[in-house]
């Protein structure tokens, strides 16, 4: 991909990682794909729990990551941070979702 940004090999904490994570989501449409994927994942999770359809839990990552990765490959044109930093990226997804939901991030 043509927009690879340099990142440190490791981050000492999530607080150090999150600014890097946000820099990897500078494109508005990529962020919107993340938001839609996260929102649909929450709706699907609530549905799975309320219906007791536990077999569908395995589809939740496909929903969330499918939308997010589409945003990266089509709009952001970079490699998702999930591939290098899976745990911090998971946390970053939900923090960015919350900040978008509350208007802290456009």
C-alpha positions as CSV (number, residue, x, y, z in Angstrom):
1,X,0.0,0.0,0.0
2,X,1.2,3.5,-0.7
3,X,0.4,5.3,2.6
4,X,2.4,3.2,5.1
5,X,3.5,5.3,8.0
6,X,6.5,4.5,10.1
7,X,5.7,3.2,13.6
8,X,7.8,2.1,16.5
9,X,8.3,-1.6,16.8
10,X,6.6,-1.6,20.2
11,X,4.5,0.7,22.2
12,X,4.9,0.8,26.0
13,X,1.2,1.5,26.6
14,X,-2.1,2.1,24.9
15,X,-1.7,5.9,25.5
16,X,1.4,5.9,23.3
17,X,-0.3,3.8,20.7
18,X,-3.5,5.7,20.3
19,X,-2.1,8.8,18.5
20,X,-0.5,6.4,16.0
21,X,-3.8,4.5,15.6
22,X,-5.6,7.8,14.9
23,X,-3.0,8.8,12.3
24,X,-3.8,5.5,10.5
25,X,-7.4,6.6,10.3
26,X,-7.1,10.1,8.8
27,X,-9.6,9.4,6.0
28,X,-13.2,10.3,6.9
29,X,-14.7,7.3,4.9
30,X,-12.3,4.9,6.6
31,X,-13.4,6.1,10.0
32,X,-17.1,5.8,8.9
33,X,-16.5,2.2,7.8
34,X,-15.1,1.5,11.3
35,X,-18.0,3.2,12.9
36,X,-20.6,1.2,10.9
37,X,-18.7,-2.1,11.5
38,X,-18.6,-1.4,15.2
39,X,-22.2,-0.4,15.5
40,X,-23.4,-3.4,13.5
41,X,-21.2,-5.6,15.7
42,X,-22.9,-4.3,18.8
43,X,-26.3,-4.8,17.3
44,X,-25.4,-8.3,16.3
45,X,-24.0,-9.0,19.8
46,X,-27.3,-7.8,21.4
47,X,-29.2,-10.0,19.0
48,X,-27.1,-13.1,19.6
49,X,-27.6,-12.6,23.4
50,X,-31.3,-11.9,23.3
51,X,-32.0,-14.7,20.9
52,X,-29.6,-17.2,22.5
53,X,-28.1,-17.8,19.0
54,X,-24.6,-18.5,20.3
55,X,-23.4,-20.0,17.1
56,X,-23.5,-16.6,15.5
57,X,-20.9,-15.2,17.9
58,X,-18.3,-16.3,15.4
59,X,-19.7,-13.8,12.8
60,X,-19.0,-10.8,15.0
61,X,-15.3,-10.4,14.1
62,X,-16.3,-10.8,10.4
63,X,-18.7,-7.9,10.7
64,X,-16.5,-5.5,12.6
65,X,-13.2,-6.3,10.8
66,X,-14.8,-6.7,7.4
67,X,-16.0,-3.1,7.4
68,X,-12.8,-1.8,9.0
69,X,-10.5,-3.5,6.6
70,X,-12.6,-2.4,3.6
71,X,-12.1,1.1,4.8
72,X,-8.4,0.7,5.0
73,X,-7.9,-1.0,1.7
74,X,-10.3,1.2,-0.3
75,X,-10.2,4.6,1.3
76,X,-7.2,4.9,3.6
77,X,-4.9,2.8,1.3
78,X,-2.9,1.4,4.2
79,X,-2.4,-1.8,6.1
80,X,-4.7,-2.1,9.1
81,X,-2.8,-1.7,12.5
82,X,-4.6,-4.9,13.6
83,X,-2.0,-6.9,11.7
84,X,0.8,-5.5,13.8
85,X,-0.9,-4.5,17.1
86,X,-4.0,-6.7,17.5
87,X,-4.8,-5.9,21.1
88,X,-4.1,-2.2,21.0
89,X,-6.0,-1.9,17.7
90,X,-9.0,-3.7,19.2
91,X,-9.0,-1.2,22.1
92,X,-8.4,1.7,19.6
93,X,-11.4,0.6,17.5
94,X,-13.7,0.9,20.5
95,X,-12.3,4.1,21.8
96,X,-12.5,5.7,18.4
97,X,-16.1,4.4,18.1
98,X,-17.0,6.0,21.4
99,X,-15.2,9.3,20.5
100,X,-17.1,9.4,17.2
101,X,-20.4,8.6,18.9
102,X,-19.9,11.4,21.4
103,X,-18.7,13.9,18.8
104,X,-15.1,14.1,19.9
105,X,-14.0,12.8,16.5
106,X,-15.8,13.7,13.3
